[in-house]
Amino acid sequence: MALWGNNDAKGSGGTVTLNYNNLVVVGSATTFGQVGAAATGDVIRFGTAFGVHYGDAVIVGIASTTQLSIASTAGLNGSAISGV
C-alpha cells in the first residue's frame, strides 16, 4: 500500500535547488503540477541518485513545472543539503 495516496513516486527525478530564505524550490528536468506529477500536499524528498537522503518537506504551492514552495525546512538536514 502506498504511503502518499495511490502512488509513492509522483513526478520525475530531476535536480532541484532550495532557497532556505523563501522556501522556494527550483527544478531542472522536473514536472511539478502536471497530471501524475508532484502536487500541493505531496511530500518532496531531497536526496541524491546514489541513495543519500537529506530529508522531506511538504509542498504547499506550485508556481510552474519547475518551481514550487515548501512549508518548512524543519525536516531537512540543512548543513548537508546546502552544499548539494
Protein Blocks (a to p, Z undefined) as FASTA:
>chain_A
ZZeljbfbgcjdddddddfklopacdehiaehiahiacehiacddddfkopafbdcddfb
dfbfkbccdfbfklpcfklmmmZZ
